[in-house]
Amino acid sequence: MTIFLLSLGFLFCIAGIIGSFLPVLPGPPISWLGFLIMYFTPEIDLSITFLLVTFGVATLIFILDYIVPVLGTKRYGGSKFGVYGTSIGLVVGLFFPPFGIIIGPFVGAFLGEMIFNKSNSKMAFRSAWGSFLGFLASTFMKFITALVFTGMYIYKLIEFRDFIF
């Protein structure tokens, strides 16, 4: 049962890394679920403090994931339509990997500004650029957090290898 739980927890960590790039999966919270599963494994001594701190980090990153692209768009003069366009462009871009995930948010923000805000192309491009930078920053934050969580998970596995195997 221990091996099953630890394998399941590790799969959650990997899903968290993947979720860093997919808008439908919240990466760091999914990675954190790996720690929660590990906590219930009797052979591994995982403190409640560790669990609460990592939960706080995952929650903070989850909240920032929604704030950072908006700040990027607003910083560069965009509107809420640029933010909506970024999200729609990301979802559409998922169907055109690997470049669709990168180009989709930019094109979505640009079209959102052009169509709904009736911006000139220079202003729409500036807004799209800000939205794109916000998206990249947010994705980078999620990816690094999920990667660190996975590294910590592996470290804990190595630390308690004698009790597990």
Backbone as CSV, one residue per row, in Angstrom:
resi,resn,N_x,N_y,N_z,CA_x,CA_y,CA_z,C_x,C_y,C_z
1,MET,0.823,-1.195,0.000,0.000,0.000,0.000,0.870,1.264,0.000
2,THR,2.004,1.209,0.701,2.901,2.361,0.770,3.421,2.732,-0.608
3,ILE,3.869,1.734,-1.350,4.392,1.989,-2.693,3.303,2.598,-3.578
4,PHE,2.084,2.102,-3.455,0.965,2.639,-4.236,0.731,4.107,-3.892
5,LEU,0.677,4.424,-2.600,0.430,5.808,-2.187,1.550,6.744,-2.631
6,LEU,2.785,6.306,-2.478,3.905,7.151,-2.885,3.954,7.325,-4.399
7,SER,3.615,6.281,-5.139,3.555,6.395,-6.600,2.443,7.347,-7.020
8,LEU,1.308,7.245,-6.359,0.190,8.144,-6.647,0.574,9.588,-6.331
9,GLY,1.226,9.798,-5.201,1.686,11.137,-4.838,2.662,11.695,-5.856
10,PHE,3.569,10.842,-6.330,4.530,11.286,-7.346,3.813,11.642,-8.649
11,LEU,2.795,10.877,-9.009,2.015,11.197,-10.213,1.318,12.553,-10.070
12,PHE,0.867,12.875,-8.871,0.277,14.195,-8.640,1.326,15.291,-8.824
13,CYS,2.540,15.038,-8.385,3.613,16.018,-8.581,3.889,16.241,-10.068
14,ILE,3.947,15.168,-10.825,4.177,15.276,-12.268,2.992,15.988,-12.938
15,ALA,1.772,15.648,-12.529,0.584,16.320,-13.068,0.622,17.810,-12.743
16,GLY,1.180,18.169,-11.595,1.324,19.574,-11.236,2.274,20.303,-12.163
17,ILE,3.351,19.639,-12.558,4.282,20.249,-13.517,3.577,20.464,-14.846
18,ILE,2.858,19.462,-15.298,2.107,19.583,-16.552,1.040,20.668,-16.418
19,GLY,0.392,20.714,-15.267,-0.645,21.712,-15.025,-0.114,23.134,-14.993
20,SER,1.181,23.301,-14.864,1.761,24.643,-14.908,1.574,25.283,-16.273
21,PHE,1.445,24.457,-17.295,1.307,24.971,-18.653,-0.127,24.912,-19.171
22,LEU,-0.966,24.125,-18.536,-2.344,23.980,-18.985,-3.263,24.815,-18.095
23,PRO,-4.110,25.633,-18.697,-4.952,26.504,-17.876,-6.058,25.759,-17.127
24,VAL,-6.347,24.527,-17.507,-7.435,23.789,-16.851,-6.969,23.073,-15.589
25,LEU,-5.663,22.946,-15.394,-5.126,22.277,-14.207,-4.320,23.269,-13.372
26,PRO,-4.668,23.433,-12.103,-3.874,24.320,-11.248,-2.611,23.602,-10.780
27,GLY,-1.485,23.860,-11.427,-0.241,23.121,-11.198,0.205,22.953,-9.761
28,PRO,0.598,24.026,-9.064,1.112,23.855,-7.702,0.126,23.200,-6.721
29,PRO,-1.168,23.538,-6.740,-2.067,22.816,-5.823,-2.138,21.309,-6.103
30,ILE,-2.043,20.931,-7.358,-2.038,19.498,-7.679,-0.758,18.856,-7.165
31,SER,0.374,19.541,-7.339,1.628,19.019,-6.793,1.545,18.887,-5.280
32,TRP,0.896,19.848,-4.637,0.762,19.799,-3.184,-0.036,18.575,-2.741
33,LEU,-0.994,18.154,-3.548,-1.750,16.946,-3.208,-0.826,15.740,-3.078
34,GLY,0.281,15.750,-3.807,1.283,14.698,-3.646,1.833,14.675,-2.228
35,PHE,2.088,15.858,-1.657,2.542,15.933,-0.262,1.458,15.436,0.697
36,LEU,0.223,15.777,0.411,-0.874,15.338,1.275,-0.964,13.813,1.299
37,ILE,-0.818,13.211,0.139,-0.834,11.741,0.066,0.369,11.173,0.822
38,MET,1.518,11.812,0.655,2.714,11.356,1.366,2.517,11.466,2.880
39,TYR,1.816,12.483,3.323,1.566,12.681,4.751,0.826,11.488,5.349
40,PHE,-0.062,10.883,4.576,-0.846,9.756,5.070,-0.140,8.408,4.905
41,THR,1.078,8.442,4.397,1.880,7.230,4.301,2.589,7.024,5.630
42,PRO,2.321,5.912,6.314,2.853,5.752,7.678,4.378,5.691,7.764
43,GLU,5.057,5.262,6.729,6.513,5.109,6.791,7.262,6.431,6.681
44,ILE,6.590,7.475,6.256,7.261,8.756,6.041,6.794,9.752,7.082
45,ASP,7.760,10.377,7.728,7.472,11.365,8.764,7.463,12.746,8.122
46,LEU,6.293,13.231,7.804,6.116,14.539,7.190,5.375,15.408,8.195
47,SER,5.960,16.510,8.590,5.357,17.328,9.649,4.162,18.114,9.121
48,ILE,3.260,18.408,10.009,2.089,19.206,9.661,2.519,20.631,9.308
49,THR,3.600,21.117,9.920,4.120,22.448,9.597,4.569,22.497,8.140
50,PHE,5.301,21.480,7.715,5.739,21.392,6.321,4.533,21.390,5.389
51,LEU,3.531,20.622,5.746,2.323,20.527,4.935,1.607,21.876,4.852
52,LEU,1.510,22.586,5.953,0.823,23.880,5.972,1.601,24.961,5.215
53,VAL,2.922,24.962,5.365,3.732,25.954,4.657,3.649,25.730,3.148
54,THR,3.792,24.491,2.714,3.703,24.213,1.274,2.293,24.482,0.749
55,PHE,1.276,24.256,1.576,-0.091,24.593,1.174,-0.230,26.102,0.994
56,GLY,0.359,26.863,1.900,0.327,28.321,1.789,1.004,28.806,0.521
57,VAL,2.146,28.215,0.194,2.866,28.585,-1.029,2.017,28.237,-2.258
58,ALA,1.448,27.035,-2.274,0.617,26.612,-3.412,-0.590,27.528,-3.568
59,THR,-1.200,27.924,-2.469,-2.359,28.815,-2.522,-1.963,30.196,-3.025
60,LEU,-0.843,30.712,-2.538,-0.367,32.018,-2.979,-0.083,32.028,-4.480
61,ILE,0.586,31.013,-4.967,0.888,30.924,-6.397,-0.404,30.783,-7.207
62,PHE,-1.360,30.024,-6.688,-2.650,29.866,-7.353,-3.346,31.220,-7.501
63,ILE,-3.327,32.026,-6.461,-3.956,33.354,-6.506,-3.180,34.282,-7.441
64,LEU,-1.858,34.267,-7.342,-1.036,35.117,-8.210,-1.192,34.759,-9.683
65,ASP,-1.530,33.513,-9.957,-1.729,33.077,-11.337,-2.841,33.872,-12.019
66,TYR,-3.787,34.333,-11.253,-4.879,35.125,-11.816,-4.586,36.619,-11.790
67,ILE,-3.693,37.038,-10.925,-3.397,38.463,-10.775,-2.307,38.935,-11.732
68,VAL,-1.263,38.149,-11.902,-0.095,38.578,-12.680,-0.437,38.897,-14.143
69,PRO,-1.187,38.046,-14.875,-1.520,38.437,-16.258,-2.352,39.719,-16.331
70,VAL,-3.223,39.909,-15.359,-4.030,41.135,-15.337,-3.122,42.342,-15.110
71,LEU,-2.178,42.210,-14.190,-1.247,43.309,-13.929,-0.404,43.618,-15.165
72,GLY,0.025,42.570,-15.863,0.795,42.779,-17.093,-0.010,43.511,-18.141
73,THR,-1.260,43.114,-18.299,-2.124,43.761,-19.286,-2.397,45.207,-18.889
74,LYS,-2.739,45.425,-17.630,-3.026,46.787,-17.153,-1.788,47.678,-17.239
75,ARG,-0.637,47.109,-16.924,0.618,47.870,-16.956,0.910,48.404,-18.351
76,TYR,0.509,47.661,-19.339,0.758,48.060,-20.726,-0.473,48.682,-21.373
77,GLY,-1.448,49.094,-20.574,-2.584,49.848,-21.086,-3.735,49.027,-21.620
78,GLY,-3.814,47.780,-21.267,-4.882,46.928,-21.777,-6.137,46.978,-20.931
79,SER,-7.168,46.325,-21.427,-8.454,46.277,-20.738,-8.776,44.834,-20.356
80,LYS,-9.937,44.652,-19.765,-10.353,43.299,-19.392,-10.548,42.422,-20.624
81,PHE,-10.819,43.034,-21.761,-10.982,42.242,-22.980,-9.660,41.640,-23.441
82,GLY,-8.566,42.330,-23.164,-7.250,41.762,-23.442,-6.967,40.558,-22.559
83,VAL,-7.397,40.636,-21.310,-7.217,39.509,-20.375,-8.074,38.335,-20.820
84,TYR,-9.334,38.606,-21.174,-10.209,37.524,-21.662,-9.630,36.896,-22.922
85,GLY,-9.135,37.744,-23.817,-8.534,37.247,-25.054,-7.324,36.371,-24.793
86,THR,-6.538,36.736,-23.784,-5.380,35.926,-23.413,-5.813,34.522,-22.999
87,SER,-6.825,34.449,-22.165,-7.306,33.140,-21.688,-7.879,32.310,-22.828
88,ILE,-8.683,32.931,-23.663,-9.278,32.209,-24.805,-8.179,31.774,-25.770
89,GLY,-7.225,32.655,-26.016,-6.109,32.317,-26.909,-5.277,31.166,-26.381
90,LEU,-5.131,31.088,-25.072,-4.380,29.984,-24.483,-5.108,28.667,-24.689
91,VAL,-6.409,28.656,-24.474,-7.186,27.427,-24.656,-7.150,26.991,-26.124
92,VAL,-7.339,27.927,-27.041,-7.287,27.594,-28.474,-5.872,27.125,-28.845
93,GLY,-4.870,27.770,-28.266,-3.484,27.411,-28.553,-3.112,26.009,-28.127
94,LEU,-3.848,25.453,-27.164,-3.575,24.082,-26.727,-3.774,23.072,-27.857
95,PHE,-4.594,23.423,-28.829,-4.851,22.519,-29.948,-3.772,22.606,-31.026
96,PHE,-2.817,23.515,-30.844,-1.749,23.709,-31.820,-0.379,23.718,-31.133
97,PRO,-0.049,22.597,-30.454,1.226,22.574,-29.742,2.399,22.526,-30.712
98,PRO,3.569,22.901,-30.315,3.928,23.543,-29.062,3.793,25.069,-29.116
99,PHE,3.784,25.633,-30.334,3.818,27.093,-30.453,2.479,27.755,-30.156
100,GLY,1.391,27.011,-30.270,0.076,27.575,-29.993,-0.066,28.041,-28.565
101,ILE,0.594,27.347,-27.649,0.522,27.714,-26.236,1.227,29.054,-26.000
102,ILE,2.210,29.359,-26.825,2.959,30.605,-26.677,2.308,31.736,-27.476
103,ILE,1.904,31.446,-28.692,1.359,32.471,-29.577,-0.116,32.758,-29.270
104,GLY,-0.860,31.743,-28.845,-2.297,31.884,-28.596,-2.662,33.015,-27.648
105,PRO,-2.027,33.120,-26.475,-2.384,34.206,-25.559,-2.119,35.602,-26.150
106,PHE,-1.033,35.714,-26.879,-0.711,37.006,-27.496,-1.758,37.395,-28.536
107,VAL,-2.062,36.462,-29.431,-3.054,36.728,-30.477,-4.427,36.980,-29.850
108,GLY,-4.773,36.210,-28.840,-6.056,36.393,-28.164,-6.183,37.768,-27.542
109,ALA,-5.133,38.230,-26.872,-5.162,39.563,-26.258,-5.261,40.642,-27.334
110,PHE,-4.521,40.471,-28.399,-4.557,41.439,-29.495,-5.956,41.525,-30.095
111,LEU,-6.542,40.372,-30.398,-7.888,40.371,-30.988,-8.934,40.895,-30.003
112,GLY,-8.780,40.547,-28.737,-9.712,41.050,-27.721,-9.718,42.564,-27.667
113,GLU,-8.553,43.151,-27.718,-8.458,44.614,-27.699,-8.986,45.226,-28.991
114,MET,-8.669,44.617,-30.122,-9.091,45.169,-31.417,-10.610,45.086,-31.598
115,ILE,-11.191,43.952,-31.248,-12.616,43.733,-31.504,-13.501,44.431,-30.478
116,PHE,-13.233,44.203,-29.215,-14.145,44.678,-28.180,-13.828,46.080,-27.677
117,ASN,-12.578,46.456,-27.718,-12.201,47.761,-27.194,-12.006,48.780,-28.303
118,LYS,-12.076,48.333,-29.541,-11.912,49.203,-30.708,-10.616,50.018,-30.644
119,SER,-9.571,49.372,-30.151,-8.268,50.031,-30.047,-7.607,50.092,-31.415
120,ASN,-6.678,51.047,-31.556,-5.865,51.027,-32.765,-4.867,49.879,-32.629
121,SER,-4.257,49.485,-33.708,-3.409,48.294,-33.692,-2.179,48.482,-32.803
122,LYS,-1.652,49.704,-32.712,-0.487,49.941,-31.863,-0.845,49.745,-30.387
123,MET,-1.969,50.284,-29.968,-2.404,50.143,-28.578,-2.764,48.681,-28.279
124,ALA,-3.431,48.014,-29.214,-3.793,46.608,-29.032,-2.536,45.745,-28.943
125,PHE,-1.535,46.049,-29.749,-0.287,45.290,-29.705,0.409,45.481,-28.361
126,ARG,0.422,46.709,-27.873,1.048,46.997,-26.575,0.333,46.233,-25.458
127,SER,-0.984,46.245,-25.495,-1.765,45.526,-24.489,-1.513,44.020,-24.583
128,ALA,-1.483,43.518,-25.811,-1.245,42.089,-26.018,0.145,41.711,-25.503
129,TRP,1.107,42.575,-25.722,2.455,42.307,-25.236,2.467,42.232,-23.713
130,GLY,1.792,43.145,-23.043,1.713,43.128,-21.589,1.017,41.880,-21.081
131,SER,-0.058,41.495,-21.742,-0.771,40.289,-21.364,0.106,39.060,-21.559
132,PHE,0.836,39.040,-22.639,1.726,37.926,-22.934,2.838,37.834,-21.885
133,LEU,3.429,38.967,-21.523,4.475,38.962,-20.498,3.919,38.494,-19.152
134,GLY,2.704,38.930,-18.825,2.061,38.488,-17.590,1.812,36.992,-17.599
135,PHE,1.362,36.487,-18.742,1.139,35.050,-18.890,2.441,34.275,-18.712
136,LEU,3.518,34.745,-19.339,4.809,34.059,-19.211,5.307,34.077,-17.762
137,ALA,5.172,35.212,-17.095,5.607,35.308,-15.701,4.799,34.363,-14.818
138,SER,3.506,34.325,-15.050,2.630,33.455,-14.267,2.955,31.980,-14.506
139,THR,3.145,31.617,-15.744,3.483,30.236,-16.085,4.830,29.848,-15.480
140,PHE,5.787,30.755,-15.539,7.108,30.493,-14.974,7.011,30.266,-13.466
141,MET,6.219,31.110,-12.783,6.035,30.945,-11.333,5.447,29.581,-11.002
142,LYS,4.421,29.189,-11.742,3.767,27.903,-11.479,4.723,26.750,-11.752
143,PHE,5.456,26.842,-12.852,6.371,25.775,-13.229,7.473,25.595,-12.188
144,ILE,8.079,26.696,-11.773,9.165,26.615,-10.785,8.638,26.048,-9.466
145,THR,7.464,26.500,-9.047,6.890,26.004,-7.796,6.613,24.505,-7.881
146,ALA,5.981,24.059,-8.966,5.680,22.635,-9.127,6.970,21.819,-9.225
147,LEU,7.976,22.369,-9.875,9.258,21.680,-9.998,9.939,21.555,-8.631
148,VAL,9.919,22.613,-7.848,10.497,22.573,-6.505,9.732,21.575,-5.629
149,PHE,8.409,21.583,-5.713,7.609,20.625,-4.946,7.976,19.191,-5.330
150,THR,8.148,18.944,-6.616,8.517,17.596,-7.065,9.905,17.231,-6.554
151,GLY,10.831,18.183,-6.593,12.165,17.937,-6.054,12.130,17.636,-4.562
152,MET,11.307,18.358,-3.831,11.166,18.105,-2.391,10.548,16.731,-2.144
153,TYR,9.609,16.351,-2.990,8.976,15.039,-2.874,10.023,13.941,-3.061
154,ILE,10.824,14.088,-4.102,11.876,13.101,-4.379,12.894,13.077,-3.237
155,TYR,13.238,14.240,-2.714,14.166,14.315,-1.586,13.624,13.538,-0.384
156,LYS,12.331,13.707,-0.100,11.722,12.977,1.020,11.744,11.472,0.756
157,LEU,11.516,11.076,-0.484,11.577,9.650,-0.823,12.979,9.099,-0.575
158,ILE,13.977,9.856,-0.975,15.363,9.421,-0.779,15.699,9.395,0.706
159,GLU,15.228,10.385,1.431,15.512,10.473,2.866,14.965,9.255,3.625
160,PHE,13.819,8.745,3.210,13.183,7.630,3.903,13.237,6.332,3.097
161,ARG,14.208,6.210,2.216,14.282,5.032,1.330,14.414,3.729,2.111
162,ASP,15.117,3.761,3.231,15.293,2.512,4.019,13.985,2.027,4.612
163,PHE,13.079,2.934,4.947,11.785,2.556,5.516,10.783,2.138,4.451
164,ILE,11.003,2.614,3.230,10.057,2.338,2.156,10.372,1.028,1.457
165,PHE,11.628,0.849,1.095,11.984,-0.315,0.265,12.574,-1.427,1.080
